[in-house]
Amino acid sequence: MSNKIYLSVIIPAYNEEKRLPKTIEEVSKYLKSQDYNYEIIVVNDGSKDNTAQAVRSLIQSVPNLKLLDNKENHGKGFVTRQGMLEAKGEYRVFTDADNSTSIDHVEKMWPQFEAGYDIVIGSRDIKGAVIAVPQPWLRRMVLGNSFNLLVQLICGLWGIWDTQCGFKGMTGRAAEDILPRCKIEKFAFDPEILVIARRLGYKIKEIPITWINDPNSTVKFNSMVKMGFDSIKIRLNLIKGIYNA
């Protein structure tokens, strides 16, 4: 087998000392059963708890586990890009620290990559998706459906029904072309990636996932308001041609 890394799994983390170890162990268990080379990269976003120490304690027992330890908080967009660009995999997937979408969903990505898609994203809002533990109705309508519709309209992402799902994969070539152009450092980095990908002509495919809502999610209403403003920034960046540079 070649020493080339086939799959990189990136996990951005902020104050995740309690949930992260279990997620790492489950990701590792799955990947160890595969017949390709892989790496797991955790990017600590200046956590105030013992997230970094929790990862370090697993490095000896979890194969191919790496830690990028930022001492200051930058935002999920910043650290996700950092991990994706540090990665060496031919394919690169980022996933949430709470394991709301299990890593075995990557198996749904391979046929799409083989079919020529450059970016494959998990979706909770297309046929075949399963919401194992639903969000409360108000949160789902206001912070989920309404925001996704707003993003589609503002950013020109019509037809992509779940821009915010934290389970996304792309080829290494696409990652290295798209991500250095990104400007958004907080939660709205997801639609920005898709906007730039469309502008550059990359092919995007949504796949249905099984998603388990975590009631301790750190995405709150004020975060969604900020994401709305960031979506407007993305639209302005498009108009100014900033992503073409």
QUIKAVEN-V871918 format. One record per backbone hydrogen bond with DSSP energy under -0.5 kcal/mol. CO is the residue of the C=O (numbers start at 1). NH is the residue of the N-H. If there is no record, write none. Layout:
co->CO nh->NH
co->CO nh->NH
//
This chain:
co->5 nh->90
co->6 nh->91
co->7 nh->39
co->8 nh->10
co->8 nh->93
co->9 nh->41
co->10 nh->12
co->10 nh->95
co->11 nh->43
co->13 nh->45
co->16 nh->20
co->19 nh->23
co->20 nh->24
co->21 nh->25
co->22 nh->26
co->23 nh->27
co->24 nh->28
co->25 nh->29
co->26 nh->30
co->27 nh->31
co->28 nh->32
co->29 nh->33
co->30 nh->33
co->31 nh->34
co->37 nh->6
co->37 nh->7
co->39 nh->9
co->40 nh->42
co->40 nh->66
co->41 nh->11
co->42 nh->44
co->42 nh->68
co->43 nh->13
co->44 nh->46
co->44 nh->70
co->50 nh->54
co->51 nh->55
co->52 nh->56
co->53 nh->57
co->55 nh->58
co->55 nh->59
co->56 nh->59
co->58 nh->61
co->58 nh->62
co->61 nh->63
co->62 nh->65
co->64 nh->40
co->66 nh->42
co->67 nh->69
co->68 nh->44
co->68 nh->70
co->70 nh->46
co->75 nh->79
co->76 nh->80
co->77 nh->81
co->78 nh->82
co->79 nh->83
co->80 nh->84
co->81 nh->85
co->82 nh->86
co->83 nh->87
co->90 nh->172
co->91 nh->8
co->92 nh->170
co->93 nh->10
co->94 nh->168
co->96 nh->99
co->100 nh->212
co->102 nh->105
co->103 nh->106
co->104 nh->107
co->105 nh->108
co->105 nh->109
co->106 nh->109
co->106 nh->110
co->107 nh->111
co->108 nh->112
co->109 nh->112
co->109 nh->113
co->110 nh->114
co->111 nh->115
co->112 nh->117
co->113 nh->116
co->118 nh->171
co->119 nh->205
co->120 nh->169
co->121 nh->207
co->123 nh->209
co->126 nh->129
co->130 nh->132
co->130 nh->211
co->133 nh->213
co->136 nh->140
co->137 nh->141
co->138 nh->142
co->139 nh->143
co->139 nh->144
co->140 nh->144
co->140 nh->145
co->141 nh->146
co->144 nh->148
co->145 nh->149
co->146 nh->150
co->147 nh->151
co->148 nh->152
co->149 nh->153
co->150 nh->154
co->151 nh->155
co->152 nh->156
co->152 nh->157
co->152 nh->158
co->157 nh->160
co->159 nh->161
co->166 nh->168
co->167 nh->122
co->168 nh->94
co->169 nh->120
co->170 nh->92
co->171 nh->175
co->172 nh->176
co->173 nh->177
co->174 nh->178
co->175 nh->179
co->178 nh->181
co->179 nh->182
co->185 nh->77
co->185 nh->78
co->186 nh->189
co->187 nh->190
co->188 nh->192
co->189 nh->193
co->190 nh->194
co->191 nh->195
co->192 nh->196
co->193 nh->197
co->194 nh->198
co->195 nh->199
co->196 nh->200
co->197 nh->201
co->197 nh->202
co->198 nh->201
co->203 nh->118
co->203 nh->119
co->205 nh->121
co->207 nh->123
co->209 nh->130
co->209 nh->211
co->211 nh->132
co->211 nh->133
co->211 nh->213
co->213 nh->215
co->214 nh->217
co->218 nh->220
co->220 nh->224
co->221 nh->225
co->222 nh->226
co->223 nh->227
co->224 nh->228
co->225 nh->229
co->226 nh->230
co->227 nh->231
co->228 nh->232
co->229 nh->233
co->230 nh->234
co->231 nh->235
co->232 nh->236
co->233 nh->237
co->234 nh->238
co->235 nh->239
co->236 nh->240
co->237 nh->241
co->237 nh->242
co->237 nh->243
co->238 nh->241
co->241 nh->244
co->242 nh->245
//
